[in-house]
Amino acid sequence: MELNLEHKVAIVTGANRGIGAGVARQLAQEGMRLVLVARDAAKLEETADDLRRRYGVTVLPLACDLREGSSASAVLQQTIGRFEQLDLLVNNAGATRRGDFFELTDDDWQDGLALKLHGYVRMTRAAWPHLAKTNGTTVNIVGVGAWTGIGEFTIGGAVNAGLMNFTKAMADLGKRDGVRVCAVNPGRIKTDRLERNIQRIAQASDIAPEEASARLLNECGINRFGSPDEIGLAVAFMASSAASFAQGAILDIDGGETRAI
Ligand SMILES: NC(=O)c1ccc[n+]([C@@H]2O[C@H](COP(=O)([O-])OP(=O)(O)OC[C@H]3O[C@@H](n4cnc5c(N)ncnc54)[C@H](OP(=O)(O)O)[C@@H]3O)[C@@H](O)[C@H]2O)c1
């Protein structure tokens, strides 16, 4: 299938590890020029070097904290300064705290919202005029926790449900402005975030991580965990000309965890 992404320019947030790094790899494989955003500058540079070496693409790493109000416009300024265009924004950087609802504090909620909700909103606002010029695309990485309320995932669930509505609302504006907006909902993907969750289950139940892992798979009703590159492939498709009629589409990539319609 021809994706027509070669030489186009993408920003991927949260790109120095996990799902964001998987997305960056798949887009680099398609020949896209990339702007990678995260806080850890050394790890970003490492990821950028790996992509340059493996795929021969141009990569601009930008270290910043997307919870800060001014960071989105700074990222866009540097992107346009370097590449003079933007074709794809992948909003991915997110970290909402899990745990007992009654132990989560206002600060935990504010921190989760600051990055995953306000970060996505600000990046979308700053990128929009540039995406309108190129008939570009935004892909929001949300999460299947949006569909199903889980007692120990109140912050992530609420933010993700909101982001699905935000995706649909921006897709509505995108018809007017020539921007496509879609979302990919990962299920349980093997990243540091999932490893931390497995460790937490293991400690809470005093069991080995392997047993916690098997218990989680069983609870989710899935046969295996997904990989960051499997989410990257879905993003590449959503961003491509092959998906040009997909507007406001929300794609679950979760090994069948979501059973509701
Ligand atoms: N893994 C899963 O199973 C799963 C399932 C559903 C949804 N998701 C969603 O997928 C996205 C990625 O998850 P992941 O599992 O890949 O997470 P991860 O492994 O924890 O990676 C998070 C990425 O975001 C960056 N980041 C964190 N805080 C940041 C900040 N304040 N400013 C800028 N960048 C920041 C991190 O780099 P630095 O720390 O260097 O900043 C890292 O690159 C999240 O939105 C998550 O909610 C994941």
The ligand as an SDF file (V2000), in Angstrom:
LIG
                    3D

 48 52  0  0  0  0  0  0  0  0999 V2000
    1.5540    1.7660   27.2980 N   0  0  0  0  0  0  0  0  0  0  0  0
    0.2770    1.4950   27.2640 C   0  0  0  0  0  0  0  0  0  0  0  0
   -0.1260    0.3600   27.4980 O   0  0  0  0  0  0  0  0  0  0  0  0
   -0.7380    2.5890   26.9350 C   0  0  0  0  0  0  0  0  0  0  0  0
   -2.0840    2.2270   26.8480 C   0  0  0  0  0  0  0  0  0  0  0  0
   -3.0180    3.1930   26.5170 C   0  0  0  0  0  0  0  0  0  0  0  0
   -2.6120    4.5060   26.2820 C   0  0  0  0  0  0  0  0  0  0  0  0
   -1.3040    4.8390   26.3770 N   0  0  0  0  0  0  0  0  0  0  0  0
   -0.9320    6.2370   26.1050 C   0  0  0  0  0  0  0  0  0  0  0  0
    0.1220    6.2810   25.1720 O   0  0  0  0  0  0  0  0  0  0  0  0
    0.9680    7.4100   25.4330 C   0  0  0  0  0  0  0  0  0  0  0  0
    2.4170    6.9380   25.5750 C   0  0  0  0  0  0  0  0  0  0  0  0
    2.4810    5.9840   26.6210 O   0  0  0  0  0  0  0  0  0  0  0  0
    3.7900    5.1260   26.8950 P   0  0  0  0  0  0  0  0  0  0  0  0
    3.3330    3.8840   27.5380 O   0  0  0  0  0  0  0  0  0  0  0  0
    4.6390    5.0510   25.6860 O   0  0  0  0  0  0  0  0  0  0  0  0
    4.4720    6.0500   28.0140 O   0  0  0  0  0  0  0  0  0  0  0  0
    5.9990    6.1150   28.5020 P   0  0  0  0  0  0  0  0  0  0  0  0
    6.7550    4.8870   28.1050 O   0  0  0  0  0  0  0  0  0  0  0  0
    5.9230    6.4920   29.9360 O   0  0  0  0  0  0  0  0  0  0  0  0
    6.5810    7.3510   27.6610 O   0  0  0  0  0  0  0  0  0  0  0  0
    6.0690    8.6350   27.8620 C   0  0  0  0  0  0  0  0  0  0  0  0
    6.7630    9.5960   26.9120 C   0  0  0  0  0  0  0  0  0  0  0  0
    6.2850   10.9270   27.1650 O   0  0  0  0  0  0  0  0  0  0  0  0
    7.3930   11.7710   27.5270 C   0  0  0  0  0  0  0  0  0  0  0  0
    6.9470   12.7350   28.5370 N   0  0  0  0  0  0  0  0  0  0  0  0
    6.5370   12.4350   29.7920 C   0  0  0  0  0  0  0  0  0  0  0  0
    6.2600   13.5780   30.4540 N   0  0  0  0  0  0  0  0  0  0  0  0
    6.5070   14.6020   29.5850 C   0  0  0  0  0  0  0  0  0  0  0  0
    6.4110   16.0130   29.6850 C   0  0  0  0  0  0  0  0  0  0  0  0
    6.0100   16.6040   30.8280 N   0  0  0  0  0  0  0  0  0  0  0  0
    6.7420   16.7720   28.6050 N   0  0  0  0  0  0  0  0  0  0  0  0
    7.1650   16.1790   27.4570 C   0  0  0  0  0  0  0  0  0  0  0  0
    7.2500   14.8340   27.2990 N   0  0  0  0  0  0  0  0  0  0  0  0
    6.9350   14.0630   28.3660 C   0  0  0  0  0  0  0  0  0  0  0  0
    8.4540   10.8110   28.0590 C   0  0  0  0  0  0  0  0  0  0  0  0
    9.7740   11.3210   27.9420 O   0  0  0  0  0  0  0  0  0  0  0  0
   10.4730   12.1660   29.1460 P   0  0  0  0  0  0  0  0  0  0  0  0
   10.1960   11.4290   30.4100 O   0  0  0  0  0  0  0  0  0  0  0  0
   11.9080   12.2360   28.7610 O   0  0  0  0  0  0  0  0  0  0  0  0
    9.8180   13.5100   29.1020 O   0  0  0  0  0  0  0  0  0  0  0  0
    8.2570    9.6250   27.1010 C   0  0  0  0  0  0  0  0  0  0  0  0
    8.8750    9.8920   25.8760 O   0  0  0  0  0  0  0  0  0  0  0  0
    0.4180    8.0790   26.6900 C   0  0  0  0  0  0  0  0  0  0  0  0
   -0.4090    9.1570   26.3140 O   0  0  0  0  0  0  0  0  0  0  0  0
   -0.3970    6.9710   27.3390 C   0  0  0  0  0  0  0  0  0  0  0  0
   -1.4450    7.4490   28.1400 O   0  0  0  0  0  0  0  0  0  0  0  0
   -0.3510    3.9030   26.7060 C   0  0  0  0  0  0  0  0  0  0  0  0
  1  2  1  0
  2  3  2  0
  2  4  1  0
  4  5  1  0
  4 48  2  0
  5  6  2  0
  6  7  1  0
  7  8  2  0
  8  9  1  0
  8 48  1  0
  9 10  1  0
  9 46  1  0
 10 11  1  0
 11 12  1  0
 11 44  1  0
 12 13  1  0
 13 14  1  0
 14 15  2  0
 14 16  1  0
 14 17  1  0
 17 18  1  0
 18 19  2  0
 18 20  1  0
 18 21  1  0
 21 22  1  0
 22 23  1  0
 23 24  1  0
 23 42  1  0
 24 25  1  0
 25 26  1  0
 25 36  1  0
 26 27  1  0
 26 35  1  0
 27 28  2  0
 28 29  1  0
 29 30  1  0
 29 35  2  0
 30 31  1  0
 30 32  2  0
 32 33  1  0
 33 34  2  0
 34 35  1  0
 36 37  1  0
 36 42  1  0
 37 38  1  0
 38 39  2  0
 38 40  1  0
 38 41  1  0
 42 43  1  0
 44 45  1  0
 44 46  1  0
 46 47  1  0
M  CHG  2   8   1  16  -1
M  END
$$$$
